[in-house]
Amino acid sequence: MYDVIVIGGGPAGASAAIYLQRFRLKVLMIMKDLGTLGKTNHIDNYWAFENTVSGQHLVEQGVAQAERLGVTVVEEEVIGIENFEDYVVKTTKNEYQGKTVLIATGQAKPNIKVKGFKEYIGRGVSFCAICDGFIYRNKKIGVIGNAEFMLEELEVLRNFTKDITVFTNGLGLPLHIEEEITEKLVTEPLCEIQGDEVVKKVVTEENEYEVDGLFIAIGTPSSNDFALRIGAFTENNYIVVDENHMTNVPGLFAAGDCIGGLLQVVKAASDGAHAAIAINKYLKTLKTV
Ligand SMILES: Cc1cc2nc3c(=O)[nH]c(=O)nc-3n(C[C@H](O)[C@H](O)[C@H](O)COP(=O)(O)OP(=O)(O)OC[C@H]3O[C@@H](n4cnc5c(N)ncnc54)[C@H](O)[C@@H]3O)c2cc1C
């Protein structure tokens, strides 16, 4: 059992992990890749580098520093967070238990660019099978996605109906994912989501498919997906936190780009430090109960 599971190894996550480890806590940091920062070659506005530094270098150094101090780091993709008595963080390979969780997964990704998509959010288009699946029991459901996260949503939706169509929106489907799908599979690119008051059909380049509800589970879950599934508030695609970086769900914290504000390295690292201090205090309150 970890004291803290940090999801994300960018400036927010690694900075938090470093502070937490120095509080002598048991810390696990999970990261799927080098994140946003790893994609940029020129950082000129971060303190203490005379010459331009690459984002990749910063991330790698941050992770190495965390590991040197004793943080356990794993390169895995998180596909779900559950909150029972403790937290269970599920990756594509493992499940980890923690007393608290810090989400530091960067800015939420943009949604799909399909005509009608935005119009039907909340009117048949949903981002959370656990939250909304029940509404569509014994109805026609579509799921858009092409990776483990989609399988996770599919598993939940199978409890409510047998009439499910999986749409990959033209994206490739790895063999190990395809093997898990027993439902109707549509791989054509999507053209439009149509309906009246609510969603009625999905139009692809070649066909039309009737649906009563459409669940979006594309690629890797973002900070918003995690928040939604666990009941944490979001606003304008950002996780809402209090002055201690805690969400409305006790023991669930968030830091960095995923909470908005200045979307820069310096602020993400600062968030991580603040969150770590607050988490350390929070863990002490658990011990006294
Ligand atoms: C093109 C570009 C240029 C930029 N230039 C600058 C600049 O010059 N100066 C500056 O200060 N800022 C710059 N930024 C912004 C900066 O990159 C971000 O503000 C900063 O990286 C945010 O840090 P973060 O830790 O919140 O998120 P990120 O750096 O995005 O890290 C997110 C972490 O979460 C992990 N993650 C995400 N989802 C999952 C999952 N499901 N499972 C496991 N791990 C997951 C990722 O692997 C990564 O480790 C730039 C951004 C871009 C896109």
The ligand as a Tripos MOL2 file, in Angstrom:
@<TRIPOS>MOLECULE
LIG
   53    58     1     0     0
SMALL
NO_CHARGES

@<TRIPOS>ATOM
      1 C1          4.5740   23.0180  -27.7550 C.3       1 LIG1
      2 C2          4.6600   23.4150  -26.3010 C.ar      1 LIG1
      3 C3          5.6670   24.2780  -25.8870 C.ar      1 LIG1
      4 C4          5.7660   24.6570  -24.5460 C.ar      1 LIG1
      5 N1          6.7510   25.5130  -24.1840 N.ar      1 LIG1
      6 C5          6.8790   25.8750  -22.8800 C.ar      1 LIG1
      7 C6          7.9340   26.7650  -22.4670 C.ar      1 LIG1
      8 O1          8.7450   27.2230  -23.2720 O.2       1 LIG1
      9 N2          7.9930   27.0710  -21.1430 N.ar      1 LIG1
     10 C7          7.1260   26.5820  -20.2200 C.ar      1 LIG1
     11 O2          7.2730   26.8890  -19.0280 O.2       1 LIG1
     12 N3          6.1190   25.7660  -20.5950 N.ar      1 LIG1
     13 C8          5.9590   25.4080  -21.8920 C.ar      1 LIG1
     14 N4          4.9360   24.5690  -22.2760 N.ar      1 LIG1
     15 C9          3.9510   24.1110  -21.2620 C.3       1 LIG1
     16 C10         4.4970   22.9710  -20.3990 C.3       1 LIG1
     17 O3          4.9180   21.9060  -21.2280 O.3       1 LIG1
     18 C11         3.3990   22.5200  -19.4320 C.3       1 LIG1
     19 O4          2.8930   23.6360  -18.7210 O.3       1 LIG1
     20 C12         3.9390   21.5150  -18.4160 C.3       1 LIG1
     21 O5          4.5700   20.4370  -19.0870 O.3       1 LIG1
     22 C13         2.7880   20.9990  -17.5400 C.3       1 LIG1
     23 O6          3.2860   20.0590  -16.6690 O.3       1 LIG1
     24 P1          2.3620   18.9050  -16.0660 P.3       1 LIG1
     25 O7          3.2510   18.1220  -15.1570 O.co2     1 LIG1
     26 O8          1.1290   19.4850  -15.5220 O.co2     1 LIG1
     27 O9          1.9250   18.0150  -17.3180 O.3       1 LIG1
     28 P2          2.7790   17.2540  -18.4270 P.3       1 LIG1
     29 O10         4.1200   17.8310  -18.5920 O.co2     1 LIG1
     30 O11         1.9020   17.1950  -19.6220 O.co2     1 LIG1
     31 O12         2.9400   15.7980  -17.8290 O.3       1 LIG1
     32 C14         1.8580   14.9310  -17.7690 C.3       1 LIG1
     33 C15         2.3350   13.5810  -17.2950 C.3       1 LIG1
     34 O13         1.1870   12.7360  -17.1050 O.3       1 LIG1
     35 C16         1.4150   11.5030  -17.7330 C.3       1 LIG1
     36 N5          0.1170   10.9250  -18.0940 N.ar      1 LIG1
     37 C17        -0.9160   11.4970  -18.7580 C.ar      1 LIG1
     38 N6         -1.9650   10.6420  -18.8480 N.ar      1 LIG1
     39 C18        -1.5520    9.5120  -18.2200 C.ar      1 LIG1
     40 C19        -2.1620    8.2500  -17.9840 C.ar      1 LIG1
     41 N7         -3.4060    7.9800  -18.3960 N.pl3     1 LIG1
     42 N8         -1.4480    7.3110  -17.3460 N.ar      1 LIG1
     43 C20        -0.1920    7.5470  -16.8980 C.ar      1 LIG1
     44 N9          0.4380    8.7270  -17.0940 N.ar      1 LIG1
     45 C21        -0.2400    9.6860  -17.7400 C.ar      1 LIG1
     46 C22         2.3190   11.8080  -18.9150 C.3       1 LIG1
     47 O14         2.9940   10.6410  -19.3070 O.3       1 LIG1
     48 C23         3.2470   12.8360  -18.2740 C.3       1 LIG1
     49 O15         4.2560   12.1700  -17.5410 O.3       1 LIG1
     50 C24         4.8240   24.1710  -23.6090 C.ar      1 LIG1
     51 C25         3.8260   23.2890  -24.0210 C.ar      1 LIG1
     52 C26         3.7280   22.9170  -25.3490 C.ar      1 LIG1
     53 C27         2.6420   21.9880  -25.7840 C.3       1 LIG1
@<TRIPOS>BOND
     1     1     2 1
     2     2     3 ar
     3     2    52 ar
     4     3     4 ar
     5     4     5 ar
     6     4    50 ar
     7     5     6 ar
     8     6     7 ar
     9     6    13 1
    10     7     8 2
    11     7     9 ar
    12     9    10 ar
    13    10    11 2
    14    10    12 ar
    15    12    13 ar
    16    13    14 ar
    17    14    15 1
    18    14    50 ar
    19    15    16 1
    20    16    17 1
    21    16    18 1
    22    18    19 1
    23    18    20 1
    24    20    21 1
    25    20    22 1
    26    22    23 1
    27    23    24 1
    28    24    25 2
    29    24    26 1
    30    24    27 1
    31    27    28 1
    32    28    29 2
    33    28    30 1
    34    28    31 1
    35    31    32 1
    36    32    33 1
    37    33    34 1
    38    33    48 1
    39    34    35 1
    40    35    36 1
    41    35    46 1
    42    36    37 ar
    43    36    45 ar
    44    37    38 ar
    45    38    39 ar
    46    39    40 ar
    47    39    45 ar
    48    40    41 1
    49    40    42 ar
    50    42    43 ar
    51    43    44 ar
    52    44    45 ar
    53    46    47 1
    54    46    48 1
    55    48    49 1
    56    50    51 ar
    57    51    52 ar
    58    52    53 1
@<TRIPOS>SUBSTRUCTURE
     1 LIG1         1 GROUP 0 **** ****
